[in-house]
Amino acid sequence: MLNAGGNLPQNALALNRLCGAYWAPLYAYLRRQGHTPHNAQDLTQGFLARVIARDDLGTVGPEKGRFRTFLLTALRNFTIKRALYDKALKRGGSHPSLSIDPEEAERLCGPDLNSESAELAYDRRWCRTILAHAFQRLRDEQSARGRLSLFESLAPFLDGADSGDYEAVSKRLGLNPGTVAVTVHRLRSRLRELVRAEVAQTVASSSQVEEELKYLMDVWQR
């Protein structure tokens, strides 16, 4: 659930986490708009610092919808008003700005910069970010259970396309192919649950989760 608004300490932490998690789609949007890597980095960092400092998310209610839409609309307004160099933020204020590594930003967002529009680049990177976070959570879960080596061996199968060779993997792991198939099926199911959980944190109500999932699936398939 999107609960990062308001003045409670846990809400401030949630806002910082959301901003830290979803900077890449904003960067991709700005790059596809024609900004240089340096300008896109500065704009993204300045924008997110301003959102956090002003607690802008506190104004987002269920009727205003998705965090994805809110951020993009707010970013557009921010760039139009040229608020990047707000004096309070230039002095540092009490809110640390998000640190973005330029090389990492270009590496992450590169695949989306050939999208037909800046909006599609933004949404595709948003989708990739959701999937990456869910995948990392699944990896962390498996690692905590002492199954990291098994997970990494089976990870190539988790995209839903059985392009790998269960027989070869099962021999390497000392398992029968049926066990490998069942384990992959369970990992895929858990990954879908984690994707849903990630999406649920970026919408204002549980009723919007299915709609957002469907939209992101459509974007991913374009």
C-alpha positions in Angstrom: 0.0 0.0 0.0 1.2 3.5 -0.8 1.7 4.9 2.7 4.7 7.1 2.4 2.8 10.4 2.9 2.4 12.2 6.2 4.7 13.3 8.9 5.2 10.0 10.9 8.8 8.8 11.0 7.9 5.5 9.4 6.3 7.4 6.5 9.3 9.5 6.0 11.4 6.3 5.8 9.0 4.8 3.3 9.2 7.9 1.1 13.0 7.8 1.2 12.9 4.2 0.3 10.5 4.6 -2.6 12.5 7.5 -4.0 15.7 5.6 -3.7 14.1 2.6 -5.4 12.4 4.4 -8.3 15.0 7.0 -9.4 15.9 5.1 -12.5 12.6 5.5 -14.4 12.8 9.3 -13.8 16.4 9.3 -15.1 15.3 7.3 -18.2 12.5 9.7 -18.9 14.8 12.7 -18.7 17.4 11.1 -20.9 14.8 10.1 -23.5 13.6 13.7 -23.4 17.0 14.8 -24.6 18.8 15.7 -21.4 22.5 14.8 -21.1 23.5 12.2 -18.6 24.9 15.0 -16.3 21.7 17.1 -16.5 19.4 14.1 -16.1 21.4 13.1 -13.0 21.2 16.6 -11.5 17.5 16.9 -12.3 16.6 13.5 -10.8 18.6 14.1 -7.6 17.2 17.7 -7.2 13.7 16.6 -7.8 13.7 13.7 -5.4 15.4 15.8 -2.7 12.6 18.4 -3.2 9.9 15.7 -2.9 11.4 14.4 0.3 12.0 17.9 1.8 8.5 19.1 1.1 6.8 15.8 2.0 4.9 16.2 -1.3 3.7 12.6 -1.1 1.6 13.6 1.9 -0.9 15.2 -0.6 -1.4 11.9 -2.5 -4.6 10.2 -1.6 -6.4 7.1 -3.0 -8.2 9.4 -5.5 -4.9 10.5 -7.0 -3.8 7.0 -7.9 -0.4 5.5 -8.5 3.1 6.6 -7.2 4.3 6.0 -10.8 1.9 8.6 -12.2 2.4 11.0 -9.3 6.2 11.0 -9.7 6.1 11.6 -13.5 3.6 14.4 -13.2 5.6 16.0 -10.4 8.8 15.7 -12.4 7.3 17.4 -15.4 6.2 20.3 -13.2 9.6 20.4 -11.5 11.5 20.7 -14.8 9.1 23.3 -16.2 9.5 25.5 -13.1 13.3 25.0 -13.1 13.2 24.3 -9.4 16.4 22.3 -9.5 18.4 25.1 -7.9 16.1 25.8 -5.0 18.2 27.8 -2.5 17.2 25.7 0.5 18.3 22.5 -1.2 21.5 24.1 -2.5 22.4 24.8 1.1 21.8 21.1 1.9 18.8 21.5 4.2 18.0 18.7 6.6 17.3 16.1 3.9 20.2 14.3 2.2 19.9 14.1 -1.6 19.8 10.8 -3.4 23.2 9.8 -4.8 23.2 8.6 -8.3 26.2 6.9 -9.9 26.4 8.2 -13.5 27.8 4.9 -14.9 25.2 2.8 -13.2 22.4 5.1 -14.4 23.5 4.8 -18.0 23.9 1.0 -17.7 20.5 0.5 -16.1 18.6 2.8 -18.3 20.4 2.2 -21.6 18.0 -0.5 -22.8 15.0 1.8 -22.5 16.4 4.9 -24.2 15.4 3.6 -27.7 11.7 3.5 -26.6 9.4 5.4 -29.0 8.7 8.1 -26.3 10.0 9.4 -23.1 6.8 8.2 -21.3 7.3 4.6 -22.6 11.0 4.7 -21.5 9.8 5.8 -18.1 7.2 3.0 -17.8 9.5 0.3 -19.2 12.2 1.2 -16.7 9.6 1.3 -13.9 8.6 -2.3 -14.9 12.2 -3.4 -15.0 12.7 -1.9 -11.5 9.7 -3.7 -10.1 11.0 -7.0 -11.5 14.5 -6.4 -10.3 13.4 -5.6 -6.7 11.1 -8.7 -6.6 13.9 -10.8 -7.9 16.4 -9.5 -5.4 13.9 -10.2 -2.5 13.5 -13.7 -3.8 17.3 -14.1 -3.9 17.6 -12.8 -0.4 15.0 -15.2 0.8 16.7 -18.2 -0.7 20.1 -17.1 0.6 18.6 -16.8 4.1 17.5 -20.5 3.8 20.9 -21.6 2.7 19.8 -22.2 -0.9 21.6 -19.5 -2.7 23.7 -21.8 -4.9 20.5 -23.7 -5.9 18.7 -20.5 -6.6 21.4 -19.1 -8.8 21.5 -22.3 -10.8 17.8 -22.2 -11.4 17.4 -18.4 -11.9 17.7 -18.6 -15.7 14.5 -20.5 -15.7 12.4 -18.0 -13.8 11.4 -15.8 -16.8 8.8 -18.4 -17.7 10.5 -19.6 -20.9 12.0 -23.1 -20.4 14.9 -22.3 -22.7 17.4 -24.0 -20.4 18.1 -27.7 -20.0 16.6 -29.2 -16.8 18.5 -32.4 -17.5 21.9 -30.7 -17.5 21.1 -28.7 -14.4 19.7 -31.7 -12.5 22.9 -33.7 -13.2 25.1 -30.8 -12.0 23.0 -30.4 -8.9 22.6 -34.1 -8.2 18.8 -33.8 -8.5 16.3 -35.5 -10.7 14.7 -33.4 -13.5 11.2 -33.6 -11.8 12.6 -32.1 -8.6 14.2 -29.3 -10.6 10.9 -28.6 -12.4 8.9 -28.5 -9.2 11.5 -26.2 -7.5 11.4 -23.8 -10.5 7.6 -23.8 -10.4 7.6 -22.8 -6.7 10.2 -20.1 -7.3 8.2 -18.7 -10.2 5.1 -18.6 -8.0 6.9 -16.9 -5.2 8.4 -14.4 -7.6 4.9 -13.5 -8.9 3.9 -12.9 -5.2 6.8 -10.6 -4.7 6.1 -8.7 -7.9 2.6 -8.2 -6.7 3.9 -7.0 -3.3 6.2 -4.5 -5.0 3.4 -3.1 -7.1 1.1 -2.9 -4.0 3.6 -0.5 -2.4 3.3 1.9 -5.3 -0.5 2.2 -5.6 -3.0 4.0 -3.3 -5.4 1.1 -2.8 -5.5 -2.7 -3.1 -8.1 -2.4 -5.8 -5.5 -0.8 -8.1 -3.0 -3.6 -7.9 -4.5 -5.8 -10.7 -4.9 -2.8 -13.0 -1.3 -1.7 -12.5 0.0 -5.2 -13.0 -2.0 -5.5 -16.2 -0.7 -2.2 -17.5 2.9 -3.0 -16.6 2.6 -6.4 -18.4 1.3 -4.6 -21.5 4.3 -2.2 -21.3 6.7 -5.0 -20.9 5.4 -6.8 -24.0 5.7 -3.8 -26.3 
